[in-house]
Amino acid sequence: MPATPRSSRYGICTGRTGAGGDSGFLPRHPGARGYDFQMTTRTVILAALLAVAIVAAGAAWWLFAGRAAHAAVVVTEHAEAELVAARDAAEPGRPLLAALRLKAKHGWHTYWRNPGDSGQPTSIEWQLPAGFTAGAIRWPVPQRLPIGPLANYGYEGEVLLASEIHVPADAKGPVRLAARARWLVCNPEHCIPEQGEVQLVLPVRAATPGKWVAAFDAIRLPQAAPAQWKLSARREGGDVLLEVIGIEETTLAFFPYDEGKVQHAARQQLERSGTGVRLAIPVSAQPVGEFARLTGVLVTGGGHAFEIDVPVMATPG
């Protein structure tokens, strides 16, 4: 299907409908040919004219949604998806880890909870039996994906997006776990929105580790910050200065949970400070909302990742 222009929160965007057909959320990838990184007056005018043209032509582009694939394993043009579990059964009264296994083809990537300068996080809409509930996605530590002068956060290759499933004590089987997943898959030139309906049928009995247990064990999740760390943050000029006392790392990288707060592609400067380090994180020119807390993942040079949530103090005076 030929590319069709649309408008989005990122400006002008293009794309093709993927497996699920729902392309209304698709941003034009900043690495794609013809992307204008400078939002000039001409670009704004063209965007406005295009938006008017879309409205005049009707809402069909936005409401179109193709049929999603229904399968244990969904294979699209650029990815494959399935539901997997850490154990071989749903045991009554015992939480179960289940995950969307999403594997982008070589050269393509999907997105983290905060996609960075462009992109869209993967979403999972669970459809579970009565009494079963699913927790939030446990997002693995992302990769930083430079795209021209911008930067995104996401995953190349395979990723498991796990959630804890509450299994009621009176569960009877077999049980069918199902979900509708939507993801944006991109390479340096194109972005394709895709979706699929995936399912997993499990017996209900005492459970033992399943064939995917090693993959679950390998999920790189951020841990709680060490108790001996003392963290503080304050605004200083165009940066937020994160100070960590009790750490000897020489390399740190911060991945923010909140969109629109920091400059994703800007270099984060690290320097020693007494018994710790100070990381200067450049703030967005126009931060979205109040910058009251610094929340996200701090990754060390050794590959360890820690979740932090620190109040941001204003510069005195």
C-alpha positions in Angstrom: 0.0 0.0 0.0 1.5 3.4 -0.9 2.5 5.8 1.8 -0.3 8.1 2.9 0.4 11.4 4.8 -1.2 12.0 8.2 -0.7 14.5 11.0 0.4 13.5 14.5 1.8 15.0 17.6 5.2 14.7 15.8 4.1 16.9 12.8 3.7 15.4 9.3 3.9 11.7 9.2 3.6 8.9 6.7 3.2 5.1 6.8 1.6 2.0 5.7 -1.0 -0.1 7.4 0.5 -3.1 9.1 -1.0 -6.4 10.1 -3.6 -4.8 12.3 -4.5 -2.0 9.9 -4.7 0.6 12.6 -2.3 3.3 11.5 -3.9 6.4 13.1 -1.1 6.6 15.7 1.8 6.4 13.3 4.4 9.1 13.5 6.7 9.7 10.6 10.1 8.2 11.6 12.7 11.0 12.0 15.2 9.0 10.1 12.9 8.6 7.0 13.8 10.3 3.8 12.5 13.8 3.5 12.0 14.3 7.2 12.5 18.0 8.0 14.1 18.3 11.5 13.5 22.0 11.6 9.8 22.9 12.1 9.8 25.9 9.7 6.9 28.3 9.0 6.5 26.6 5.6 6.2 23.2 7.3 3.7 24.5 9.8 1.6 25.9 7.0 1.8 22.7 4.9 0.8 20.7 8.0 -2.2 22.9 8.6 -3.3 22.7 5.0 -2.9 18.9 5.1 -5.0 18.7 8.2 -7.8 20.7 6.6 -7.6 18.4 3.6 -7.9 15.3 5.7 -11.0 16.7 7.5 -12.6 17.7 4.3 -12.0 14.3 2.8 -13.6 12.6 5.7 -12.6 10.4 8.6 -12.1 7.2 6.7 -8.2 7.3 7.0 -8.5 7.6 10.8 -11.2 5.0 11.4 -9.9 2.3 9.1 -8.9 -0.7 11.0 -8.0 -4.0 9.2 -8.6 -7.4 10.7 -6.0 -8.4 13.2 -4.4 -11.8 12.9 -5.8 -14.5 15.3 -3.2 -17.1 16.1 -0.9 -18.5 18.8 2.0 -17.0 16.8 1.2 -13.8 14.8 3.6 -13.3 11.9 3.5 -9.9 10.2 5.7 -8.3 7.5 8.3 -7.0 10.0 7.7 -8.9 13.3 6.3 -11.9 15.0 4.4 -12.0 18.3 3.1 -14.6 20.7 2.0 -15.1 24.3 4.4 -17.2 26.4 4.4 -18.1 30.1 7.2 -18.8 32.6 5.5 -22.0 33.8 3.7 -24.9 32.1 0.4 -24.4 33.9 -1.8 -21.9 35.7 -1.7 -23.0 39.3 -4.7 -21.9 41.4 -3.9 -19.1 43.8 -0.4 -18.6 42.5 0.6 -15.6 40.3 1.8 -16.5 36.8 4.3 -14.5 34.7 3.1 -14.2 31.1 4.6 -12.1 28.4 4.1 -10.8 24.9 7.2 -12.1 23.0 7.8 -9.6 20.2 10.6 -10.1 17.7 11.3 -7.5 15.1 13.1 -8.6 12.0 16.8 -7.7 11.5 17.2 -4.0 11.0 13.9 -3.1 12.7 13.0 -2.1 16.3 10.1 -1.6 18.6 9.7 0.9 21.4 10.0 1.3 25.2 7.4 2.9 27.5 8.9 6.3 26.7 9.8 6.1 23.0 12.0 9.2 23.0 11.9 11.8 20.3 9.5 9.8 18.2 7.8 6.4 18.1 5.0 4.7 20.0 5.2 2.3 23.0 3.8 -1.2 22.5 0.4 -1.7 24.1 -1.2 -4.9 25.4 -5.0 -5.3 26.0 -5.6 -8.5 28.0 -8.7 -10.6 27.6 -8.7 -13.0 30.5 -11.2 -15.4 32.1 -13.4 -14.3 35.0 -11.3 -13.8 38.2 -8.0 -13.5 36.3 -6.3 -10.0 36.2 -3.1 -8.8 34.6 -0.6 -6.3 36.1 1.3 -3.6 34.3 3.9 -4.3 31.7 7.3 -4.9 33.3 9.4 -3.0 30.8 13.0 -4.3 30.2 15.8 -1.8 30.1 15.8 -0.2 26.6 18.5 0.5 24.1 19.2 4.1 23.0 18.6 4.3 19.3 20.1 7.4 17.6 18.1 8.5 14.6 19.9 11.4 12.9 20.1 14.3 15.4 17.4 12.7 17.6 17.3 9.6 19.8 14.7 7.0 20.6 14.4 4.2 23.2 13.4 0.7 22.3 14.4 -2.8 21.4 16.1 -4.4 18.4 15.4 -8.1 17.9 13.4 -9.9 20.5 11.9 -8.6 23.7 9.6 -10.1 26.3 7.0 -7.7 27.8 5.9 -9.5 30.9 3.0 -9.0 33.2 2.0 -10.8 36.4 -1.3 -12.6 36.0 -3.4 -13.2 39.1 -4.8 -16.7 39.0 -7.8 -17.1 41.3 -7.8 -19.9 43.9 -10.9 -21.5 42.4 -9.6 -21.5 38.8 -10.6 -24.4 36.7 -9.0 -25.4 33.4 -7.9 -25.3 30.8 -7.8 -21.5 30.7 -7.3 -19.3 27.7 -5.2 -16.2 28.1 -5.6 -13.8 25.2 -4.5 -10.3 24.3 -4.6 -7.7 21.6 -1.2 -6.2 21.1 -0.3 -3.1 19.1 3.2 -2.1 18.2 5.1 0.3 16.0 8.1 -1.3 14.2 10.6 1.0 12.5 13.9 0.9 10.6 15.9 4.0 9.7 13.6 4.8 6.8 10.1 3.5 7.6 7.7 3.0 10.4 4.8 0.5 10.2 2.0 0.1 12.8 1.1 -3.5 13.4 -1.2 -5.5 15.7 -2.2 -9.0 16.4 -4.5 -11.0 18.7 -2.5 -13.7 20.5 -3.5 -16.4 22.8 -2.1 -19.1 25.1 -4.1 -22.1 26.5 -2.8 -23.6 29.8 -3.9 -26.4 32.0 -4.9 -25.6 35.6 -2.8 -27.7 38.0 0.4 -27.6 40.0 2.9 -25.8 37.8 6.6 -26.4 36.9 9.0 -24.2 34.9 8.0 -24.1 31.3 10.1 -24.0 28.1 10.3 -20.2 28.3 11.6 -19.9 31.8 15.2 -19.2 30.7 13.9 -16.3 28.6 12.0 -14.9 31.5 15.1 -15.2 33.7 17.1 -13.3 31.1 14.7 -10.3 31.1 16.8 -7.3 32.0 14.6 -5.4 34.5 15.7 -2.3 36.5 16.2 -3.1 40.2 15.7 -0.9 43.2 18.6 1.5 43.8 21.1 0.3 46.4 20.2 1.3 50.0 23.6 2.9 50.5 23.1 5.4 47.6 22.1 8.9 48.5 20.3 10.6 45.6 19.4 14.2 45.0 18.5 16.3 42.0 18.3 20.0 41.3 17.7 22.4 38.4 20.8 24.3 37.3 20.6 26.4 34.1 19.5 24.1 31.2 20.2 20.9 33.1 19.0 18.7 35.9 21.9 17.7 38.1 21.5 14.2 39.5 23.9 13.5 42.3 24.6 10.0 43.5 26.6 9.6 46.7 28.1 6.1 47.4 28.8 5.1 43.8 32.1 4.6 42.0 30.9 4.3 38.5 32.6 6.2 35.7 29.8 5.8 33.2 26.1 6.4 33.8 23.1 6.9 31.4 19.6 8.0 32.5 16.5 6.9 30.6 13.5 9.0 31.6 10.0 7.6 32.2 8.3 10.9 31.4 8.1 12.2 27.8 8.9 15.7 27.0 11.2 16.4 30.0 14.8 15.9 28.8 16.7 16.2 25.5 17.0 12.5 24.5 19.8 12.9 22.0 21.9 15.4 24.1 25.0 14.1 25.8 24.7 13.6 29.6 27.9 14.8 31.3 29.3 12.8 34.2 31.8 14.1 36.8 33.2 12.9 40.1 31.9 14.7 43.1 33.5 13.9 46.5 32.3 10.4 47.4 30.0 10.1 44.4 29.2 11.4 41.0 27.1 14.2 39.4 25.2 13.6 36.1 24.1 16.6 34.1 21.0 15.8 32.2 20.0 18.4 29.6 16.4 19.6 29.9 14.0 20.0 27.0 13.8 23.6 25.7 10.0 23.5 26.5 9.5 20.8 29.1 6.0 19.2 29.1 4.4 20.0 32.5 6.1 20.7 35.8 9.5 19.1 36.2 9.0 18.2 39.9 10.6 14.7 39.9 13.3 12.8 38.0 11.9 9.3 37.4 13.4 6.7 35.2 16.2 4.1 34.9 19.8 4.7 35.7 22.2 2.4 33.8 25.8 1.9 34.8 28.7 1.2 32.5 28.7 -2.4 33.8 25.2 -2.9 32.5 23.4 -2.7 35.9 20.1 -0.8 35.8 18.3 0.8 38.7 15.0 2.6 39.0 15.1 6.0 40.6 12.5 8.6 41.6 14.0 11.8 43.0 12.4 15.1 43.7 13.9 18.0 41.7 14.8 21.0 43.8 14.8 24.5 42.3 18.1 26.3 42.2 18.4 28.5 45.4 18.0 32.2 44.8 
